């Protein structure tokens, strides 16, 4: 492409759809001619303070637009998060309080700045306009679309036909996201494929307000480390961008071979020629490069090399790693210096639920100082410095409080 389209191929790399590419090229060319950066919108709801690399996919795409000279408009949905996005859901999402959303947003943004260029980001909170709306104005916003159109969505349609309830407030969410586009006068909006309806509704509302309609770019939903379901902390198949380097490395090495191309394409900063070259080689070598890349992106080069060395020691030589996170057992949790093994495994953060801990113990996957624990009902005497291990790659050094 000509110089006017420098960076264009990179920003459309890996996308699922563009509504429309012709409009995008027109906006892109005009921005170069007028020396006016495009306003590229991404809305994020701080329903959870922890980001995983699936969340990072649209953030990384937003960064690519920044690197091409455009402005990121990051909208933190402190009001939309209180409603809860129904996209892709088969039941009503639990609502959060405004205080919970604001608290989560602090951690969310701290992690987001690992990806975005803060100096080229316009940070907005949609509570700035929604909290000022009167009830009559909310009714007016609701009049912008119909129930029939809302029920065309797959998620609402499936819930309606199967008799699952749909709360009225869920219909308002797409309108709120679309109104965000009007308020910030977005040129482009990014979102996952589950956001298609919401993004296109933004185009409609912008036209109704006599604004030039935004271009909608949808991105794939990254599959989790299990290779089958969408990445989610709930599913236990996520790689958190704030996870310790060793965990990011180890989790990446467990990704199925068939998912590698998508991970390189969506989650790494390698160029397409580099990706094609590495995928032609050994899957294990490719996985090692991806693991180093992900650790480097979120923790730096030194940590990526250390994580690789740690992985080789643990899995190639069967050694316990020298460096690991610690868990201090509160004295209040001890009875005669002992604690229930299931509680210890969960509280140490090695699994999320008691049932997960029991399954690991019964399956022979829990060890203390390399000695297998077999009874999920057992009490463990706490010795300062002992090593608790779950599976092949999860370790905690246990300290007494």
N, C-alpha and C positions, 0 to 999 in steps of 0.2 A: 504493500500500500504506500501511498505518497506520504510525505512528511506530515500532512494535515491529519493523517490517521495513525500516527505513531502511537503505539500502545493499545490500539483498538483490538487487535487479535488477542492480546493477553486478557483484556477485560471480558471478552465473550468466550474465552476458553472454559470448557466444562459446563456451560450453562445448558439448561433444558429447553427454555423457550425465551423469546424476545417478542414482546408486543409493542411495536413491531420493529424489526431490524432496520427497515427503511427509515422510520422515524428517528431511530437511534443515530443512524449515520447522518441524517439531516441536522439533528441537534449537535452532534459531535463536530461536524464541519463548521456550523455557525458559531460554536463556542470558540473555535480557533480563529475564525475571521474577526469576531468581535472581541477577542481576548477576554472572554468571560467564562470562568469555569462552570461546568455543569453542577447542579445541585443534586447529589445522589443520596437518596434517603434510605435509611434502614431503621425500622422500628424494633425495639427490643423491650420485652416485658420482664422485669426482674422478679420472676416468680421463684427463682432459686438463686442463691448467691454464688453458686459454683458453675463455671463454664467448662464444657468439654469441647473436644476438637470438632464435634458436630456443630456446636454453636459457632465455632470459629470460622466455618465455611463462608457464611455471608460477610462476616467481619473481614476476612482475608480478601474477599472480592471487593469490598468497600476500599480496602487499602490499595488494591490494584488501580482503582479509579483515582485515588489520591496520588499514586505514583505517576499517573498519566496527566496530572495537573489539575484535577477536579476537586470539588469540595464535598466532603462527607457531611451529611446532615444526620446525626445520630439522635433519634428520638427515644428517650427513656419513657416507657409507658407506665408512669406511676398511677394513672387513672385506668388505662386499659387493663393493667395487671389486676386491678381490683375487680374487674368484670370477669376476666379469664377467657383466653382465646379458645373457641370451640373447634378450631380447625383440626381435623384428623381425630377428633375425640368421639368415643361411642357413649359417653355419658357427660353430665355437667361437671365442669372443672370446679374444684373447691375454690371459693373466693378468698382473697387476702385483704387484710386491712391496709389502709394507706400507709400507716407507720411501718408495717412489715415490708411493703414494697420499697419504701424509701431506705430502710435498713439494708435490704438485699442489694439495692442499687449501688451502694458504696463499694461493696466487694466486687460486684459485677463490673463496674467501671474500672476499678484497679486492674482487673485482669484484661479488660478490653484494650486498655492503653498499651498492653504488651504487643498488640497487633496494629492498632491505628496510630497515625501521626496526629498527635493532639493539636498541633498548630494548624492543621488543615481540616479540623473537625469543628463543626458547629453543633454544640450540645444543646438539646432542647428537652423540656419535660412537658408531656401533653396535659398535665394538670394545670399548666399555665393558662390554657384556654378553656378546658372543660370545667374547671372549678368556677369559672365566671359565667357559665351558661345558666340562664333561667330555665324553669321547667317548660315554659312555652317554647323556648329555643330547642330544648331536647326533643319535644314533640315535633317541631319543624324538621329536625334532622331525621327523625324516624320516618317522616313522610317521603324521604328521598328514594326509598326503594319499597318493594312489596314483599309480603310473606311468600307469595308464589315463587318469586325469584330466589328468595333465601332457601326455599325447599328444593331448588334445583341442585344445590350443593350435595355432593355425595354423602358427606357426613350427616347433615341434617336429614336428607332423604332416607338414608338407611335407618336412622334412629326413629323417624316418623313412621316408616312402614313396618318396623319391628315393634312398635308400641312403646319405645323408650322415650321418657319425657324430655322435652326441650323447654328450658326456661325462657321467658320473654327477654330477659336481660342478655341472653346469648345472641339474639338477633341484633342487638345494638352494637356488639363488638365490631363487626365488619364496617359499620358506618363510622365508628370512632376512628378506626385505622385509616379509613378513606378520608375522613375529615382532617386528619393529621397532614395528609398530602396537600390539601387545600391551604392549610395554615402556613406551611413552610414553602409553598410553591415549588414542589419537587419537579425536577426534570426527569428523574429516573427513580424507580423504587426497586429495591432488591428484596427477595424473600424465597423461602423454600417452596417446593412444589405444592405443599399443603396450604400455601398462602395465596394461590392463584386467584380465587374468588375475591379475597380482600383487596388484592392489588388492582384487579380490573375494576372493582367498584370505585377505587380512587380515581381512575380515569373518568368515570361517569360524573362523579361529584365535581371534579375540576372543570369539566365541560359545562356543567350546570352553573358554575361560578364564573364562566367566561374566561377561564384560564386554559392555557395550552396543556393538553393531557400529558401526564407522565408516561414514560416508557416503562413497561413492567418486565423485569428480568427474573426468571425463576431458576433456582439452583437445586441440584439433587439433595436428598436427605441422606446423610452419610450413615451407612450401616454400622452397627456396633461390632465389637471384637468377636462376637459369636458368629458373625457373618450372615445373620438371618434377619434380625430385627433392627429397627431404627435405633441409633445410639441414644441411650437414656440411662441416667443414674438409677432410675427405678428398675430397669432391666438388669442392672449390674454388668453392663457391657460397654461402659464408657471409659474414655481416657481423659481425665481432667487436665486442663492446661496448668492448673496449680498443683497437680499431683507431684510428689517427689520425683526427681529424675530417674531413679531406679525403677519406680512403678511405671512411668511412661514408657521406658525402654522395654521392660518385661511384658507389659500389656501389648505393646506393638508387635513383639515377637510371637504373640499368640494369634494374630490376625490370620484368617484363612487365606491361602494363596490366591484364590479367585477374587478376593476383595482388594488386592494390592494396587491394581491400576487406579481404582477410584480414590484410594487413600493418597497415592502420589499426586493425582490430578487435583484433588480438592483440598488436601490438608498440608501439602508441602510447598516449598518455594522453588522446586526444581523446574527447569525449562522442559518443554516437550521433548526435544532431542535427548536430553539427559534421562528423562523418564523412559523413553523408548529403549535407550541403550541399556539401562539397568534391568529392565524387565526381560530383556533377551538373555540375561545370565541366570545364575542360580537364584531360586526363590529365597533361600536362606540369606544369601548375600544382599539381595534386594531388601529383605525385611530388616536386616541390620542397618542398611543405609537409611531406610525410612525411620527406624527407631532413633538413630543418631540425629537425623534431621529434626524430628519433633522435639527432642530434648533441647537441641540447639536453639530452636525457635523460641522456646519459652523459658529456658534456663541458661543458655549460653554454651559456647564451644567447649570450655573446660569441663563443664558438668556432663556434656554429651559423651566426651571421651572417658570420663570416670565411670559413667553409667554402663558404657560398653565393657570396660574392664571388669566391673563388678559382675555383670551378667556372665561373662566368660568364666570367671572364678566360680560362681555359684553353679552354673549349669554344665560347663565343660569339665570342671574339676570336682564338682560336688562339694564345694566348700561353703561355709557360712560366711556371708559378706562381712567385711570389717566395719563398714558404715551402714547404719540403719536407724530409722526413727525409734524414739523411745516412748514408752507409756508408763506414766507414774500412777500406781494403784493408790487411790485414796484410802487412808487408814480406816475411814468409816465403812468401806466395803469389805473389810477383813474381819473374820471371826476366828480368833486364835491363830492369826497369821495366815489364814487360808481363804480362798475364794473359789466359787463355782467356776469350773473351767469354761462353760458356755458363756457366762457373763464376762469372763476375762477376754475371751476371743472377740466378743462383740464390742466391749468397751475399748479395747485396744485398736479398734477400727479395721480389723482384718476381714470381717464380714459385716453385713448390715443387720441381720436378724438372728434370733436364737435358733430358728429352724435351720438356717444356713450353717451355723456353728455345729449343731448336732449332726447334720449330714456329713460335714467334713470330718468330724471325730469318728463317726461310725464307718466312714470310708477309709480311715487310716491316714487322713491328710493333715492331722494336727500333731505337732511334736514340741516338746520342751527340752532344750539342750540336746537335740537329736534323738530323744527318746519318744516313741510313739505313745500318744494318749488314746486309750481305747474306750473309756467309760464316760459318756456325756453327762453322767450324774455326779462325777467325781469332784472332789475338792482339791485344789492345788495349793501347796505351801509356797508362798512367795519368797524367792531368794533374789536379793538385789543383783541385777545384771544378767539374770537368766534370759535365754533367747526363746521366744515363742514363734513358731513357724506354722503357717497354714498353706498347704499346697507346696508348689515348687518355688514360688517367687515372693511370697509375702512373709516378712520378718518384722518382729518388734523386740527391742530390748526392754525388759520389764524392770522397773525400779519401784521400790517401796516408798510410799508417801510419808 
